Amino acid sequence: MTPAPEHHSERVYRRRPTGPGERQPPDNSLRARTRAVAPAIMPIIIGSFALLALIFGLGWWTVRQMDELGYETRETESQYSARLTLLLNLRLAVTQLDNEARARHEAESRRELMPPFEFRLNNAREKVKQALQQLDRPPLTNEQLWIQLRKDLQDYISSTEDLARYSVNGFGKFKTVDEDLNRLLINSQQRQNEMNDRVTGLRQKAKRSIQLWIAFALLFGALVTVGTVWEVQRRFRETRSSMFEARRERIFTNNLLQGMVSAVAAIDEDDKIRSANAAFFRIFPEATIGASIFEPLASQDAMKMLLAATSTRVNRAIYRGRWVARVENEEKTFDVYSSPLAIDEDRGQIVTLVDATEVAESERAVRRTESLAAVGQATTQVAHEIRNPLGSIRLGVSMLRDSVSDPEALNTIELVERGIKHLNKLVVDVTQFSRQKALERSSVDLHEALERSVDLVSERIRDKHTTVERHFAEEHIIGRWDADQLRQVFVNVVANAVDASSENSSIEISTSRVQVDGNQADGHAMKPYARVTFRDHGKGMDQATRDRIFEPFFTTKKRGTGLGLAIVKQIVELHGGKINVQSESGHGSEFVIDLPL
């Protein structure tokens, strides 16, 4: 970050100066806006009342149309019902009269004894006459079919009064009346259908009229709305424009701040957070605007980093160093910067935390690559120059041991053999590290490979009286790995754990099947991995040791080669996995190996 050229505090945001052609806001802007509200509301009031009046008129007209349509429908149904009732009563009365007349005629023909006054026949005839009187009422007197029915019915009644006449033409008269009644029934049904069609047409017409007026009301309402919006926009255009500009600047500044990958926070003179972006809240999840930086906002190492960044007031941008903190259960490296900031005429500061995790990892990778290059260049010559003479020396020392009996001389020979063994291991480790052996994959049972690896270091385990606690997964975990190289990995890690532990201590080995994010392994999405965890209770490691633990030739042992864990990392990464270490001084160490399934 480039330091500020001046030593005094500067504001990070200020309002854009008003141009010469722009109107200066008056001092009583609030009062002016209040006065401008009334003219803006008047179109809304007028348009609303007009729209309400239109809706009321439309509702009243619709109710009237529906009342008229209902009245006409009821009138039509009433007329049809009355005519149908009259026709049915006439048919019933005429049928009864015809039955009585026929009974009298048949009795007369058989010369049976007749009642003296013919009550039933006369009674039936009176009912027909009473029904006949209803045909004298309008509008039946103006319709030809009803006139014809009345005439035919009178002729039929007359024929029933005289037995001789009834026997001649009574049956024909009854048939004529019956046909008239049938025609009237058919005619009434046709008229009813016509009236139903007419009522349906009236309904459709009323429906179209109502829809037309509703559309007109909606159009009028839309015009009122458009006019009101236009008037409001016209009267408040300047205010809206200035507010929009301020809002745009604020959104732009906020998006710029929130979109930054680096964590940025503004700290005021009272050591309180005045503003911060999303990246800052991810590092300090308990932080809020207005919170003090002395509150527990995150993990202990993250709080140490924040307090170091704000420990002193600065007059220019300075670099506070590189810090390591745990964020979201992951160890991150940050470059910390501080720069001055004026907040309400007070001296504050801006804290910027730049994520340098990848940079630090790249630096470590460069160092490892340089070491590997140096090892690769020297391996062939070292192996050739040392291995052959070393074999001769070992043979000579062995022969010398057979010819010497002095205890002091034997002790010296033992020291020489121990040095020869150390040099031989160094040559073997260097050769193996510089020449990556291709994997010979096969189906490997993880638990079986671990048991065999523990057996290979059983002697060292017994020497230190170390207890190995196994916490294996219940299911068998089988993968396509190189069995020999995988056992070499486990032997190295278990041996280191035993060496780091004290007498009568214990180490724990646990296995599980996990889903690991590809960003943590090989760049793919979530994939199944076999996880092996080795935990000891030794003296642990400090930060500097953890950063270099996998570097070639780096060792904390007196007689170590510094290539054991480097070879372990090399084999694990060759399988497509990853190895991580977590350790603190005095709290032991934990090595976690993830192998793809």
WORA-V458294 format. One record per pair of residues at least 24 apart in sequence whose C-alpha atoms are under 10 Angstrom apart, sorted by the first residue. I is the first residue (numbers start at 1). J is the second residue. Records with the same first field share a line. If there is no record, write none. Layout:
I->J ; J
This chain:
1->317 ; 318 ; 319 ; 337 ; 338 ; 339 ; 352
2->316 ; 317 ; 318 ; 319
3->315 ; 316 ; 317 ; 318 ; 319 ; 338 ; 339
4->315 ; 316 ; 317 ; 318 ; 339 ; 340
5->316 ; 317
6->315 ; 316 ; 317
7->314 ; 315 ; 316 ; 317 ; 340
8->314 ; 315 ; 316 ; 340 ; 341 ; 342 ; 347
9->314 ; 315 ; 316 ; 339 ; 340 ; 341 ; 342 ; 343 ; 345 ; 346 ; 347 ; 348 ; 349
10->315 ; 316 ; 339 ; 340 ; 341 ; 342 ; 343 ; 347
11->340 ; 341 ; 342 ; 343 ; 344 ; 345
12->340 ; 341 ; 342 ; 343 ; 350
13->250 ; 253 ; 342
15->246 ; 249
16->246 ; 249
23->238
25->239
33->235 ; 236 ; 239
36->232 ; 235 ; 236
37->232 ; 235 ; 236
39->231 ; 232 ; 235
40->228 ; 229 ; 230 ; 231 ; 232 ; 233 ; 234 ; 235 ; 236
41->228 ; 231 ; 232
42->228 ; 231
43->224 ; 225 ; 227 ; 228 ; 229 ; 231 ; 232
44->224 ; 225 ; 227 ; 228 ; 229 ; 231 ; 232
45->228
46->224 ; 228
47->220 ; 221 ; 223 ; 224 ; 225 ; 227 ; 228
48->221 ; 224 ; 225 ; 228
50->220 ; 221 ; 224
51->217 ; 218 ; 220 ; 221 ; 222 ; 224
52->217 ; 221
54->213 ; 214 ; 216 ; 217 ; 220 ; 221
55->213 ; 214 ; 217 ; 218 ; 221
57->213
58->210 ; 213 ; 214 ; 216 ; 217
59->210 ; 213 ; 214
61->209 ; 210 ; 213
62->206 ; 207 ; 209 ; 210 ; 213
65->202 ; 203 ; 206 ; 207 ; 209 ; 210
66->202 ; 203 ; 206 ; 207
68->202
69->199 ; 200 ; 202 ; 203 ; 206
70->199 ; 203
72->195 ; 198 ; 199 ; 202
73->195 ; 196 ; 198 ; 199 ; 200 ; 202
76->191 ; 192 ; 195 ; 196 ; 199
77->192 ; 195 ; 196
79->188 ; 192
80->188 ; 189 ; 191 ; 192 ; 195
81->188 ; 192
83->140 ; 184 ; 185 ; 188
84->184 ; 185 ; 188 ; 189
86->131 ; 132 ; 134 ; 135
87->131 ; 181 ; 182 ; 184 ; 185 ; 188
88->181 ; 185
89->127 ; 128 ; 131
90->127 ; 128 ; 129 ; 130 ; 131 ; 132 ; 153 ; 177 ; 178 ; 181
91->128 ; 131 ; 177 ; 178 ; 181 ; 182
92->124 ; 127 ; 128
93->124 ; 125 ; 126 ; 127 ; 128 ; 129 ; 130 ; 131
94->124 ; 125 ; 127 ; 128 ; 129 ; 131 ; 153 ; 156 ; 157 ; 174 ; 177 ; 178
95->124 ; 128 ; 174 ; 178
96->120 ; 121 ; 123 ; 124 ; 125 ; 127 ; 128
97->121 ; 122 ; 123 ; 124 ; 125 ; 126 ; 127 ; 128 ; 156 ; 157 ; 160 ; 174
98->124 ; 125 ; 156 ; 157 ; 160 ; 170 ; 171 ; 174
99->124
100->124 ; 125 ; 160
101->125 ; 159 ; 160 ; 161 ; 162 ; 163 ; 166 ; 167 ; 170 ; 171
102->160 ; 163 ; 166 ; 167 ; 170 ; 171
104->160 ; 163
105->160 ; 163 ; 164 ; 166 ; 167
106->167
108->163
109->167
121->160 ; 161
122->160 ; 161
125->157 ; 158 ; 160 ; 161
126->157
128->153 ; 154 ; 157
129->153 ; 154 ; 157
145->180 ; 181 ; 183 ; 184 ; 187
146->180 ; 181 ; 183 ; 184
148->177 ; 180
149->176 ; 177 ; 178 ; 179 ; 180 ; 181 ; 183 ; 184
150->177 ; 180
151->177
152->176 ; 177 ; 178 ; 180
153->177 ; 178 ; 180
260->354
261->353 ; 354 ; 355
262->334 ; 335 ; 336 ; 352 ; 353 ; 354 ; 355 ; 356
263->334 ; 336 ; 351 ; 352 ; 353 ; 354 ; 355
264->337 ; 338 ; 350 ; 351 ; 352 ; 353 ; 354
265->289 ; 338 ; 349 ; 350 ; 351 ; 352 ; 353
266->338 ; 339 ; 340 ; 341 ; 342 ; 343 ; 348 ; 349 ; 350 ; 351 ; 352
267->291 ; 292 ; 293 ; 310 ; 340 ; 341 ; 342 ; 343 ; 347 ; 348 ; 349 ; 350 ; 351
268->292 ; 341 ; 342 ; 343 ; 344 ; 346 ; 347 ; 348 ; 349 ; 350
269->313 ; 341 ; 342 ; 343 ; 344 ; 345 ; 346 ; 347 ; 348 ; 349
270->346 ; 347 ; 348
271->307 ; 310 ; 311 ; 348 ; 349
272->348
273->348 ; 350
274->343 ; 348
275->350
276->350 ; 351 ; 352
279->353 ; 354 ; 355
280->351 ; 352 ; 353
282->327 ; 328
283->325 ; 326 ; 327 ; 328 ; 332 ; 353
284->327 ; 328
285->327 ; 328
298->325 ; 326 ; 327 ; 328
299->325 ; 326 ; 327 ; 328
300->325 ; 326
301->325 ; 326 ; 327
302->326 ; 327 ; 332 ; 334
305->334 ; 335 ; 336 ; 353
306->336 ; 351 ; 352 ; 353
308->336 ; 338
309->336 ; 337 ; 338 ; 339 ; 349 ; 350 ; 351 ; 352 ; 353
310->337 ; 338 ; 339 ; 348 ; 349 ; 350 ; 351
312->338 ; 349
313->338 ; 339 ; 340 ; 341 ; 347 ; 348 ; 349
314->338 ; 339 ; 340 ; 341 ; 347 ; 348 ; 349 ; 350
315->339 ; 340 ; 341 ; 347 ; 349
316->340 ; 341 ; 349
317->349 ; 350 ; 351
319->352
320->351 ; 352 ; 353
322->353 ; 354 ; 355 ; 356 ; 360
323->353 ; 355 ; 356
324->355 ; 356 ; 357 ; 543
331->357 ; 582
332->356 ; 357 ; 358 ; 360
333->357 ; 358 ; 359 ; 360 ; 361
334->359 ; 360
360->547
361->547
364->547 ; 548 ; 550 ; 551
365->551
367->548 ; 551 ; 552
368->548 ; 550 ; 551 ; 552 ; 566
369->551 ; 552
370->552
371->551 ; 552 ; 553
372->433 ; 434 ; 551 ; 552
373->434
374->434
375->430 ; 431 ; 433 ; 434 ; 552 ; 553
376->430 ; 431 ; 433 ; 434 ; 435
377->434
378->430 ; 431 ; 434
379->427 ; 428 ; 430 ; 431 ; 432 ; 433 ; 434 ; 435
380->427 ; 430 ; 431 ; 434
382->427 ; 430 ; 431
383->424 ; 426 ; 427 ; 428 ; 430 ; 431
384->427
386->423 ; 424 ; 427
387->423 ; 424 ; 427 ; 428
390->420 ; 421 ; 423 ; 424
391->420 ; 424
393->417 ; 420
394->420 ; 421
419->559
422->559 ; 560 ; 561
423->561
425->560 ; 561
426->553 ; 560 ; 561 ; 562 ; 563
427->561
429->561 ; 562 ; 563 ; 564 ; 566 ; 567
430->552 ; 553 ; 561 ; 562 ; 563 ; 564 ; 567
432->563 ; 567
433->552 ; 563 ; 564 ; 566 ; 567 ; 568 ; 570 ; 571
434->567
436->567 ; 570 ; 571 ; 574
437->485 ; 571 ; 574
438->482 ; 485 ; 571 ; 574
439->481 ; 482 ; 483 ; 484 ; 485 ; 486 ; 571 ; 574 ; 575
440->480 ; 481 ; 482 ; 483 ; 484 ; 485
441->479 ; 480 ; 481 ; 482 ; 483 ; 484 ; 485 ; 575
442->478 ; 479 ; 480 ; 481 ; 482 ; 483
443->478 ; 479 ; 480 ; 481 ; 482 ; 483
444->477 ; 478 ; 479 ; 480 ; 481 ; 482 ; 483 ; 484 ; 486
445->476 ; 477 ; 478 ; 479 ; 480 ; 481 ; 483
446->472 ; 476 ; 477 ; 478 ; 479 ; 481 ; 483 ; 486 ; 487 ; 511 ; 530 ; 531 ; 532 ; 595
447->472 ; 473 ; 475 ; 476 ; 477 ; 478 ; 510 ; 511 ; 532
448->476 ; 477 ; 478 ; 487
449->483 ; 484 ; 486 ; 487 ; 488 ; 490 ; 491
450->486 ; 487 ; 489 ; 490 ; 491 ; 494 ; 509 ; 511 ; 532
451->487 ; 490
452->487 ; 490 ; 491
453->484 ; 486 ; 487 ; 488 ; 489 ; 490 ; 491 ; 492 ; 493 ; 494 ; 495
454->487 ; 490 ; 491 ; 494 ; 495
455->491
456->487 ; 488 ; 490 ; 491 ; 494 ; 495
457->490 ; 491 ; 492 ; 494 ; 495 ; 498
458->495
460->494 ; 495 ; 498 ; 499
461->494 ; 495 ; 497 ; 498 ; 499 ; 503 ; 504 ; 506
462->498 ; 504
463->498 ; 503 ; 504
464->498 ; 499 ; 501 ; 502 ; 503 ; 504 ; 505 ; 506
465->498 ; 502 ; 503 ; 504 ; 505 ; 506
466->497 ; 498 ; 499 ; 501 ; 502 ; 503 ; 504 ; 505 ; 506 ; 507
467->498 ; 503 ; 504 ; 505 ; 506 ; 507 ; 508
468->494 ; 498 ; 505 ; 506 ; 507 ; 508 ; 509 ; 536
469->506 ; 507 ; 508 ; 509 ; 510 ; 534 ; 535
470->507 ; 508 ; 509 ; 510 ; 511 ; 534
471->508 ; 509 ; 510 ; 511 ; 512 ; 532 ; 533
472->509 ; 510 ; 511 ; 512 ; 532
473->510 ; 511 ; 512 ; 513
474->511 ; 512
475->511 ; 512 ; 513
476->512 ; 513
477->511 ; 512 ; 513 ; 529 ; 530 ; 531 ; 597
478->530 ; 597
479->529 ; 530 ; 595 ; 596 ; 597
480->575 ; 595 ; 596 ; 597
481->572 ; 575 ; 595 ; 596 ; 597
482->571 ; 575
485->567 ; 568 ; 571 ; 572 ; 575
486->568 ; 571 ; 572 ; 575
488->564 ; 567 ; 568 ; 571
489->564 ; 565 ; 567 ; 568 ; 569 ; 570 ; 571 ; 572 ; 593
490->532 ; 534 ; 568 ; 593
491->564 ; 568
492->564 ; 565 ; 567 ; 568
493->534 ; 535 ; 564 ; 565 ; 568 ; 591
494->534 ; 535 ; 536 ; 591
495->564
496->536 ; 557 ; 564 ; 565
497->534 ; 535 ; 536 ; 537 ; 538 ; 588 ; 589 ; 590 ; 591
498->536 ; 537 ; 538
499->536 ; 538 ; 557
500->536 ; 537 ; 538 ; 539 ; 540 ; 541 ; 557 ; 588 ; 589
501->536 ; 537 ; 538 ; 539 ; 540 ; 588 ; 589
502->536 ; 537 ; 538 ; 539
503->538
505->536 ; 537 ; 538
506->535 ; 536 ; 537 ; 538
507->534 ; 535 ; 536 ; 537 ; 538 ; 588 ; 589 ; 590
508->533 ; 534 ; 535 ; 536 ; 537 ; 590
509->533 ; 534 ; 535 ; 536 ; 590 ; 591 ; 592
510->534 ; 535 ; 592
511->592 ; 593 ; 594
512->594
513->594 ; 595 ; 596 ; 597
514->594 ; 595 ; 596 ; 597
515->596
516->594 ; 596
520->577 ; 578 ; 594
521->573 ; 576 ; 577 ; 578 ; 579 ; 594 ; 595 ; 596
522->573 ; 576 ; 577 ; 578 ; 596
527->596 ; 597
528->594 ; 595 ; 596 ; 597
529->577 ; 593 ; 594 ; 595 ; 596 ; 597
530->577 ; 593 ; 594 ; 595 ; 596 ; 597
531->577 ; 578 ; 579 ; 592 ; 593 ; 594 ; 595 ; 596
532->579 ; 591 ; 592 ; 593 ; 594 ; 595
533->579 ; 580 ; 581 ; 590 ; 591 ; 592 ; 593 ; 594
534->581 ; 589 ; 590 ; 591 ; 592 ; 593
535->581 ; 582 ; 583 ; 588 ; 589 ; 590 ; 591 ; 592
536->583 ; 587 ; 588 ; 589 ; 590 ; 591
537->586 ; 587 ; 588 ; 589 ; 590
538->583 ; 584 ; 585 ; 586 ; 587 ; 588 ; 589
539->583 ; 584 ; 585 ; 586 ; 587 ; 588 ; 589
540->582 ; 583 ; 584 ; 585 ; 586 ; 587 ; 588 ; 589 ; 590
541->581 ; 582 ; 583 ; 584 ; 585 ; 586 ; 587 ; 588 ; 589
542->583 ; 584 ; 585 ; 586
543->582 ; 583 ; 584 ; 585
545->583
546->580 ; 581 ; 582 ; 583 ; 584 ; 589
547->581
549->581
550->579 ; 580 ; 581
568->593
569->593
572->596
